[in-house]
Amino acid sequence: MKTKQFIMVLIASVFLGLAITTKLKAGALGADLSWVTQMEASGYIWKNASGVQKDIFVICKELGFNSVRLRVWVNPSGGWCGKTDVVNKAKRAAAQGMSVFIDFHFSDSWADPGKQNPPAAWKNYTVDQMKTAIANHVKDVLNAIKAAGITPWFVQIGNETNDGLLWPLGKASTNPANYAAFITAGYDAAKSVFPGASVGVHLSNMWDTNLWKWNLGILKQYGAKYDFVGGSLYPTTSDYKTKISQCKTTVSTVQSQFGKWCMVAEFGIAANSGSTGADALKQARTICNDLYYWEPEAYNWQGYGLGAWDATTKQPTVILTSGLKSALLSAKNTSKTNISIFPNPSNGHSFNIDLSSVTGTTRIRIFNINGSVLNQTSISGGAIIQLNQLNLKAGAYFVQIENNDLKEIYTISVK
């Protein structure tokens, strides 16, 4: 649903005095564009579906992406994906009205299931020194983003931490308590800068339910803090239907056994997969409310073949021009909850939300009539909660309540 249409529906609801409870075409449909500045420095350009050269952030917004994911490296070669580069890209995303998702690798380069190398400057740190370094790095980067006037919706602590992070100290199979402590150090640091941001962990092989149970079991055993779990999904044209079905099993397992919501934090399929790839994207969007395509702008770049741009025409492939549009969630109400917000009208400083009928971690966002996010937080359902120190001026506002089972929007007024 386009922003203007969304806002008009909300405005109409104010005048009609209605609470909107349909499952909207909302949620993050994002792109990881971390390579963009490095590609631009190498002379790369992009064209839209009509063949017009434009800024890649503009093209992605026109295609239907509403969010951008950006990885962070500590002391990277050339500065790519370092703090300054990340802030500059976040500004470009925000200028297009796109939300931002920050992905901390805690390395000077790639962190993934096969390697979790500490930054060179951290190599000989003790456990306590590593926790301090994690916290300082997260706060440093997020404060720079905050100074730019940007509030991320999502923050990720570690990248594809199947066997932990910052090896060997934080290797989950050998030092599980350290793994959990490092995640918590990052979580607490992120929340100290952006209390309302959803802060999560990231595992690969989203289809591997047993891997996820093992990893999250460690985090649960040692009391790690996190709000959500992001997963990586890179299927082939022959197995995507099976993998997507398996991912849904993983999501339901995580929700039932760990009480956490999930997102597809990375998705990709062969750039030449055509309409089959478009269908894979459409189907992958049904796994969770939030999905991010990993580096769709990549073409003839560092040997990566799972982008979604045509190297000859410099235009988006059918994966995006067809699959992205059909990837919007259908508008239907699947909620069986009984949520109430009171008092309504509110005094603007605080109000209560009855989430007694809601289970699991739930995100709450407050919007003004222009669609700007004024406040956001993540809480556990099953009780009546109070939001305080809101400082809302007289007028109409919208409260979005979302988890794996529901996405509802209610109107409130302040007098």
C-alpha positions in Angstrom: 0.0 0.0 0.0 1.4 3.4 -1.0 2.1 5.8 1.8 -0.4 8.4 0.6 -3.1 5.7 0.5 -2.1 4.5 3.9 -2.3 8.0 5.4 -5.6 8.8 3.8 -7.1 5.6 5.3 -5.8 6.6 8.7 -7.1 10.2 8.4 -10.5 8.9 7.3 -10.6 6.7 10.4 -10.1 9.7 12.7 -13.1 11.5 11.3 -15.2 8.3 11.5 -14.0 7.5 15.0 -12.9 4.0 14.0 -10.1 1.7 15.1 -8.4 0.0 12.2 -7.9 -3.7 12.9 -7.2 -5.2 9.5 -3.9 -6.9 8.8 -2.3 -4.1 6.7 0.1 -4.3 3.8 2.7 -3.0 6.2 5.9 -4.4 7.7 9.4 -4.0 6.4 10.0 -4.9 2.8 13.6 -3.9 2.7 16.9 -4.1 0.8 20.4 -4.4 2.2 22.3 -1.7 0.2 25.6 -1.9 2.1 27.7 -2.2 -1.1 26.2 0.9 -2.8 28.8 3.5 -1.9 31.7 1.2 -2.8 30.1 0.3 -6.1 29.4 4.0 -6.9 33.1 4.8 -6.2 33.9 2.1 -8.8 31.7 3.7 -11.4 28.5 1.7 -11.1 25.2 3.2 -12.0 21.6 2.0 -11.9 18.5 2.6 -14.0 14.9 2.1 -13.1 12.5 -0.2 -14.9 11.9 2.4 -17.6 15.6 2.8 -18.3 16.1 6.1 -16.6 19.3 6.5 -14.5 18.5 7.5 -10.9 19.9 7.2 -7.4 19.7 3.6 -6.3 17.8 4.6 -3.1 15.2 6.4 -5.2 14.8 3.4 -7.5 14.4 1.0 -4.6 11.7 3.2 -3.0 9.9 3.4 -6.3 10.1 -0.4 -6.6 8.3 -0.8 -3.3 11.1 -1.1 -0.7 10.3 0.7 2.5 13.4 0.0 4.5 17.2 -0.3 4.1 19.6 -2.6 6.0 23.2 -1.6 6.5 26.0 -3.6 7.9 28.6 -2.1 10.2 32.3 -3.1 10.3 34.6 -1.8 13.0 37.8 -0.7 11.2 37.3 -1.7 7.6 39.7 -1.4 4.7 38.9 1.8 2.8 36.3 2.8 5.3 33.5 0.9 3.5 30.8 -0.1 6.0 32.5 1.8 8.7 30.7 4.3 10.9 30.9 7.3 8.5 29.9 5.3 5.5 27.0 3.8 7.3 25.7 7.1 8.5 25.9 8.6 5.0 23.9 5.7 3.6 21.4 5.9 6.4 20.8 9.6 5.5 20.1 8.6 1.9 17.6 6.0 3.0 15.9 8.4 5.4 15.7 11.1 2.7 13.4 8.7 0.8 11.2 8.0 3.8 12.7 4.5 4.3 13.3 3.0 7.7 16.8 1.9 8.7 18.0 -1.5 10.0 21.6 -1.6 11.4 23.5 -4.8 11.3 26.6 -5.1 13.6 29.2 -7.6 12.5 31.8 -6.9 15.2 34.6 -7.5 12.8 36.7 -5.5 10.4 35.3 -7.5 7.6 32.8 -10.3 7.0 31.3 -12.2 9.9 29.4 -15.3 8.9 29.0 -19.0 10.0 32.5 -19.8 8.8 34.4 -16.9 10.4 33.7 -14.6 13.3 37.1 -12.8 13.6 37.4 -10.1 16.2 38.5 -6.7 15.0 42.3 -6.5 15.0 42.3 -3.9 17.8 40.2 -6.3 20.0 42.2 -9.5 19.3 43.7 -9.9 22.7 40.9 -8.6 24.8 39.6 -10.5 27.9 35.9 -11.3 28.2 35.2 -8.1 30.2 37.2 -6.0 27.8 35.3 -7.5 24.9 31.9 -6.7 26.5 33.0 -3.1 27.0 34.3 -2.9 23.4 31.0 -4.2 22.1 29.0 -1.7 24.1 31.2 1.2 23.1 31.2 0.3 19.4 27.4 0.0 19.3 26.8 3.2 21.2 29.4 5.1 19.1 27.7 4.1 15.8 24.1 4.5 17.0 24.8 7.9 18.5 26.3 9.0 15.2 23.0 7.8 13.5 21.0 9.6 16.2 23.0 12.8 15.6 21.9 12.6 12.0 18.3 12.7 13.1 17.6 9.0 12.3 16.0 6.4 14.5 16.5 2.8 13.4 13.6 0.4 13.6 15.8 -2.6 13.9 19.3 -3.2 15.3 21.1 -6.6 14.8 23.7 -7.8 17.3 26.1 -10.1 15.4 25.8 -11.5 11.9 24.9 -15.1 11.2 26.0 -16.2 14.7 25.3 -19.9 14.2 28.2 -20.7 16.5 28.5 -17.4 18.3 30.6 -14.4 17.5 34.0 -12.9 18.2 35.8 -16.2 18.2 37.3 -17.9 20.2 36.0 -16.0 23.2 32.4 -15.9 22.0 32.1 -19.3 20.2 28.8 -20.8 21.3 29.9 -24.4 21.1 32.8 -23.9 23.5 32.0 -20.7 25.4 28.2 -20.5 25.5 28.1 -18.1 28.5 30.3 -15.7 26.7 28.2 -15.8 23.6 25.1 -14.9 25.5 27.0 -12.2 27.5 28.2 -10.6 24.3 24.7 -10.5 22.8 23.4 -8.9 26.0 26.2 -6.3 26.0 25.2 -5.3 22.5 21.5 -5.3 23.3 21.9 -3.1 26.4 24.1 -0.7 24.5 21.6 -0.4 21.6 18.6 0.1 24.0 20.6 2.9 25.9 20.6 4.9 22.7 17.3 3.9 21.1 15.0 2.4 23.8 12.2 1.8 21.3 14.2 0.0 18.7 13.8 -3.7 18.2 17.1 -5.4 18.9 17.8 -8.9 17.7 20.1 -11.7 16.8 20.8 -13.2 13.3 21.2 -16.8 12.3 21.7 -18.3 8.8 19.9 -21.4 7.4 16.5 -20.2 8.5 15.1 -23.6 7.3 17.2 -25.5 9.8 14.9 -25.6 12.8 17.3 -27.8 14.9 20.2 -25.3 14.5 18.0 -22.5 15.6 16.7 -24.4 18.6 20.2 -25.2 19.7 21.5 -21.7 19.3 18.5 -20.0 20.9 18.5 -22.6 23.6 22.0 -21.4 24.6 20.8 -17.8 24.7 17.8 -18.8 26.8 19.9 -20.9 29.2 22.3 -18.0 29.9 19.7 -15.3 30.0 20.7 -13.3 26.9 18.5 -10.3 25.9 17.1 -9.9 22.4 13.7 -9.0 20.9 13.7 -10.9 17.6 15.6 -13.4 15.4 16.6 -12.6 11.9 17.3 -15.4 9.5 19.1 -15.8 6.2 17.4 -17.6 3.3 19.2 -18.2 0.0 17.1 -20.9 -1.8 17.5 -22.3 -5.3 14.8 -22.4 -8.0 14.4 -26.1 -7.3 14.1 -26.1 -3.5 12.6 -22.7 -2.6 9.1 -24.1 -1.9 10.5 -26.7 0.5 12.9 -24.3 2.2 10.1 -21.7 2.7 7.9 -24.4 4.3 10.7 -25.4 6.6 11.3 -21.7 7.5 7.7 -21.4 8.6 8.2 -24.4 10.9 11.2 -22.6 12.4 9.3 -19.4 12.9 6.4 -21.2 14.7 8.9 -23.1 16.8 10.8 -20.0 17.9 7.5 -18.3 18.8 6.2 -21.2 20.8 9.5 -22.3 22.5 11.3 -19.0 22.9 8.5 -16.3 22.7 10.3 -14.3 20.0 9.2 -13.0 16.6 11.2 -13.5 13.5 12.1 -11.8 10.2 13.8 -12.8 7.0 16.9 -10.6 7.4 18.6 -11.8 4.3 17.0 -13.2 1.1 18.5 -13.9 -2.3 18.1 -16.1 -5.3 20.0 -16.5 -8.6 19.9 -13.2 -10.5 18.9 -15.1 -13.7 16.1 -17.0 -12.1 13.4 -14.9 -13.8 9.8 -15.5 -13.0 10.7 -18.4 -10.8 12.8 -16.1 -8.7 9.9 -13.6 -8.6 7.6 -16.4 -7.3 10.2 -17.4 -4.7 10.3 -13.8 -3.4 6.5 -13.7 -3.3 6.4 -16.9 -1.3 9.3 -15.9 1.0 7.3 -12.8 2.0 4.7 -15.1 3.6 7.2 -16.4 6.1 7.2 -13.3 8.3 6.0 -9.7 8.3 9.5 -8.4 7.6 11.8 -9.4 4.7 15.1 -7.9 3.4 16.6 -8.6 0.0 20.3 -8.9 0.4 22.2 -6.6 -2.0 19.7 -6.7 -4.9 21.6 -3.8 -6.6 24.7 -6.0 -7.1 25.7 -7.0 -10.7 29.1 -8.1 -11.9 30.4 -7.3 -8.4 32.8 -9.4 -6.3 31.5 -12.6 -7.8 28.1 -12.3 -6.2 25.4 -13.9 -8.3 22.3 -13.5 -6.2 21.5 -9.9 -6.9 18.4 -8.7 -8.8 19.8 -6.2 -11.3 20.5 -6.9 -15.0 24.2 -6.3 -15.8 23.5 -5.4 -19.4 20.5 -3.0 -19.0 21.4 -1.8 -15.5 17.7 -2.2 -14.7 16.0 -4.3 -12.0 15.1 -7.8 -13.1 11.7 -9.4 -13.1 12.4 -10.7 -9.6 11.8 -7.2 -8.4 9.6 -5.7 -11.0 7.1 -8.5 -10.6 8.0 -10.4 -7.5 8.4 -7.4 -5.2 5.0 -6.0 -6.0 3.3 -9.3 -5.4 5.3 -9.8 -2.2 3.1 -7.3 -0.4 1.0 -9.0 2.3 -2.6 -9.5 1.5 -5.0 -7.3 3.5 -6.9 -9.6 5.7 -7.7 -9.7 9.4 -6.3 -12.9 11.0 -6.3 -11.5 14.6 -8.3 -13.1 17.3 -7.2 -10.7 20.0 -9.2 -8.3 22.1 -7.0 -5.2 22.5 -8.1 -1.9 24.1 -6.4 1.4 24.6 -7.4 3.7 27.5 -8.0 6.4 28.4 -8.9 7.5 24.9 -8.9 10.6 24.6 -5.6 10.7 26.4 -3.8 13.6 28.2 -0.8 13.1 25.9 1.6 12.0 28.6 0.6 8.4 29.0 -2.0 5.8 28.2 -2.6 2.1 28.8 -2.8 -0.8 26.3 -4.5 -4.0 27.3 -2.5 -6.8 25.8 -3.9 -9.6 28.0 -5.0 -11.5 24.9 -1.6 -11.1 23.1 1.3 -13.5 23.5 4.9 -13.1 22.7 7.1 -10.1 22.0 5.0 -7.3 20.6 6.1 -4.1 18.9 4.2 -0.9 19.5 4.7 2.2 17.3 3.0 5.6 17.6 2.5 7.6 14.4 1.3 11.1 13.7 -1.1 11.7 10.8 1.8 12.3 8.4 3.1 8.8 9.0 6.1 9.8 11.1 7.1 7.4 13.9 7.0 9.3 17.2 7.6 6.5 19.6 8.4 2.8 19.4 9.0 0.0 21.9 9.0 -3.8 22.2 7.3 -5.5 25.1 6.0 -8.8 26.2 2.2 -9.4 25.9 -0.1 -11.0 28.3 -0.7 -8.0 30.5 -1.9 -4.4 30.6 1.1 -2.1 29.9 1.5 1.7 30.3 3.4 3.9 28.0 4.7 7.0 29.8 6.5 10.3 29.0 5.0 10.5 25.5 4.6 14.3 25.3 2.0 14.1 22.6 0.4 17.4 21.6 -3.4 17.8 21.1 -4.5 15.9 17.9 -5.0 12.5 16.4 -2.5 9.7 16.5 -2.2 6.1 15.4 -0.9 3.1 17.4 0.4 0.1 15.5 0.6 -3.1 17.5 2.4 -6.0 15.8 3.9 -9.4 16.3 4.0 -12.7 14.4 0.3 -13.2 14.8 -1.1 -9.7 14.2 -0.7 -6.2 12.8 -3.3 -3.8 14.0 -3.6 0.0 14.0 -5.8 2.0 16.4 -6.6 5.6 16.5 -6.2 7.7 19.6 -6.8 11.3 20.4 -5.1 13.7 22.7 -6.9 16.7 24.3 
